[in-house]
């Protein structure tokens, strides 16, 4: 179950980050890039949990 939650949170963060990158404010664009990377890391964590089991 943790695998699915991590993947969903990762997708949400990645999408929000991509949206923020289209802002006119440079600080918001930078925040968006960071949020997108966070989302990708969460998705990777979900994949690892899926491969190793949710017990980790």
PyMOL commands that place a pseudoatom at each C-alpha (Angstrom):
pseudoatom trace, name=CA, resn=UNK, resi=1, chain=A, elem=C, hetatm=0, pos=[0.000, 0.000, 0.000]
pseudoatom trace, name=CA, resn=UNK, resi=2, chain=A, elem=C, hetatm=0, pos=[2.859, 2.397, 0.754]
pseudoatom trace, name=CA, resn=UNK, resi=3, chain=A, elem=C, hetatm=0, pos=[4.106, 1.908, -2.777]
pseudoatom trace, name=CA, resn=UNK, resi=4, chain=A, elem=C, hetatm=0, pos=[0.878, 3.240, -4.270]
pseudoatom trace, name=CA, resn=UNK, resi=5, chain=A, elem=C, hetatm=0, pos=[0.713, 6.200, -1.876]
pseudoatom trace, name=CA, resn=UNK, resi=6, chain=A, elem=C, hetatm=0, pos=[4.300, 7.201, -2.666]
pseudoatom trace, name=CA, resn=UNK, resi=7, chain=A, elem=C, hetatm=0, pos=[3.643, 7.009, -6.394]
pseudoatom trace, name=CA, resn=UNK, resi=8, chain=A, elem=C, hetatm=0, pos=[0.471, 9.126, -6.094]
pseudoatom trace, name=CA, resn=UNK, resi=9, chain=A, elem=C, hetatm=0, pos=[2.201, 11.747, -3.948]
pseudoatom trace, name=CA, resn=UNK, resi=10, chain=A, elem=C, hetatm=0, pos=[5.112, 11.751, -6.381]
pseudoatom trace, name=CA, resn=UNK, resi=11, chain=A, elem=C, hetatm=0, pos=[2.843, 12.317, -9.355]
pseudoatom trace, name=CA, resn=UNK, resi=12, chain=A, elem=C, hetatm=0, pos=[1.048, 15.145, -7.538]
pseudoatom trace, name=CA, resn=UNK, resi=13, chain=A, elem=C, hetatm=0, pos=[4.306, 16.879, -6.600]
pseudoatom trace, name=CA, resn=UNK, resi=14, chain=A, elem=C, hetatm=0, pos=[5.707, 16.460, -10.080]
pseudoatom trace, name=CA, resn=UNK, resi=15, chain=A, elem=C, hetatm=0, pos=[2.588, 17.956, -11.666]
pseudoatom trace, name=CA, resn=UNK, resi=16, chain=A, elem=C, hetatm=0, pos=[2.460, 20.865, -9.201]
pseudoatom trace, name=CA, resn=UNK, resi=17, chain=A, elem=C, hetatm=0, pos=[6.137, 21.530, -9.836]
pseudoatom trace, name=CA, resn=UNK, resi=18, chain=A, elem=C, hetatm=0, pos=[5.638, 21.606, -13.596]
pseudoatom trace, name=CA, resn=UNK, resi=19, chain=A, elem=C, hetatm=0, pos=[2.767, 24.069, -13.201]
pseudoatom trace, name=CA, resn=UNK, resi=20, chain=A, elem=C, hetatm=0, pos=[4.847, 26.350, -10.960]
pseudoatom trace, name=CA, resn=UNK, resi=21, chain=A, elem=C, hetatm=0, pos=[7.642, 26.388, -13.545]
pseudoatom trace, name=CA, resn=UNK, resi=22, chain=A, elem=C, hetatm=0, pos=[5.354, 28.325, -15.894]
pseudoatom trace, name=CA, resn=UNK, resi=23, chain=A, elem=C, hetatm=0, pos=[5.074, 31.202, -13.417]
pseudoatom trace, name=CA, resn=UNK, resi=24, chain=A, elem=C, hetatm=0, pos=[6.454, 34.640, -14.186]
pseudoatom trace, name=CA, resn=UNK, resi=25, chain=A, elem=C, hetatm=0, pos=[8.200, 34.762, -10.814]
pseudoatom trace, name=CA, resn=UNK, resi=26, chain=A, elem=C, hetatm=0, pos=[11.748, 33.318, -10.840]
pseudoatom trace, name=CA, resn=UNK, resi=27, chain=A, elem=C, hetatm=0, pos=[11.490, 32.179, -7.213]
pseudoatom trace, name=CA, resn=UNK, resi=28, chain=A, elem=C, hetatm=0, pos=[8.290, 30.265, -7.968]
pseudoatom trace, name=CA, resn=UNK, resi=29, chain=A, elem=C, hetatm=0, pos=[9.917, 28.672, -11.023]
pseudoatom trace, name=CA, resn=UNK, resi=30, chain=A, elem=C, hetatm=0, pos=[12.835, 27.501, -8.876]
pseudoatom trace, name=CA, resn=UNK, resi=31, chain=A, elem=C, hetatm=0, pos=[10.409, 26.159, -6.284]
pseudoatom trace, name=CA, resn=UNK, resi=32, chain=A, elem=C, hetatm=0, pos=[8.621, 24.303, -9.069]
pseudoatom trace, name=CA, resn=UNK, resi=33, chain=A, elem=C, hetatm=0, pos=[11.833, 22.669, -10.253]
pseudoatom trace, name=CA, resn=UNK, resi=34, chain=A, elem=C, hetatm=0, pos=[12.589, 21.510, -6.722]
pseudoatom trace, name=CA, resn=UNK, resi=35, chain=A, elem=C, hetatm=0, pos=[9.053, 20.214, -6.247]
pseudoatom trace, name=CA, resn=UNK, resi=36, chain=A, elem=C, hetatm=0, pos=[9.215, 18.299, -9.531]
pseudoatom trace, name=CA, resn=UNK, resi=37, chain=A, elem=C, hetatm=0, pos=[12.466, 16.635, -8.419]
pseudoatom trace, name=CA, resn=UNK, resi=38, chain=A, elem=C, hetatm=0, pos=[10.870, 15.775, -5.075]
pseudoatom trace, name=CA, resn=UNK, resi=39, chain=A, elem=C, hetatm=0, pos=[8.022, 14.123, -6.931]
pseudoatom trace, name=CA, resn=UNK, resi=40, chain=A, elem=C, hetatm=0, pos=[10.393, 12.072, -9.044]
pseudoatom trace, name=CA, resn=UNK, resi=41, chain=A, elem=C, hetatm=0, pos=[12.214, 10.939, -5.897]
pseudoatom trace, name=CA, resn=UNK, resi=42, chain=A, elem=C, hetatm=0, pos=[8.918, 9.944, -4.263]
pseudoatom trace, name=CA, resn=UNK, resi=43, chain=A, elem=C, hetatm=0, pos=[7.975, 7.909, -7.318]
pseudoatom trace, name=CA, resn=UNK, resi=44, chain=A, elem=C, hetatm=0, pos=[11.355, 6.184, -7.236]
pseudoatom trace, name=CA, resn=UNK, resi=45, chain=A, elem=C, hetatm=0, pos=[10.822, 5.406, -3.553]
pseudoatom trace, name=CA, resn=UNK, resi=46, chain=A, elem=C, hetatm=0, pos=[7.474, 3.866, -4.418]
pseudoatom trace, name=CA, resn=UNK, resi=47, chain=A, elem=C, hetatm=0, pos=[9.073, 1.696, -7.078]
pseudoatom trace, name=CA, resn=UNK, resi=48, chain=A, elem=C, hetatm=0, pos=[11.724, 0.524, -4.616]
pseudoatom trace, name=CA, resn=UNK, resi=49, chain=A, elem=C, hetatm=0, pos=[9.042, -0.312, -2.045]
pseudoatom trace, name=CA, resn=UNK, resi=50, chain=A, elem=C, hetatm=0, pos=[7.193, -2.249, -4.711]
pseudoatom trace, name=CA, resn=UNK, resi=51, chain=A, elem=C, hetatm=0, pos=[10.288, -4.229, -5.614]
pseudoatom trace, name=CA, resn=UNK, resi=52, chain=A, elem=C, hetatm=0, pos=[11.342, -4.938, -2.029]
pseudoatom trace, name=CA, resn=UNK, resi=53, chain=A, elem=C, hetatm=0, pos=[7.945, -5.059, -0.383]
pseudoatom trace, name=CA, resn=UNK, resi=54, chain=A, elem=C, hetatm=0, pos=[6.117, -2.478, 1.727]
pseudoatom trace, name=CA, resn=UNK, resi=55, chain=A, elem=C, hetatm=0, pos=[7.850, -3.626, 4.916]
pseudoatom trace, name=CA, resn=UNK, resi=56, chain=A, elem=C, hetatm=0, pos=[10.903, -1.403, 4.393]
for i in range(1, 56): cmd.bond("trace and resi %d" % i, "trace and resi %d" % (i + 1))
show_as sticks, trace
zoom trace
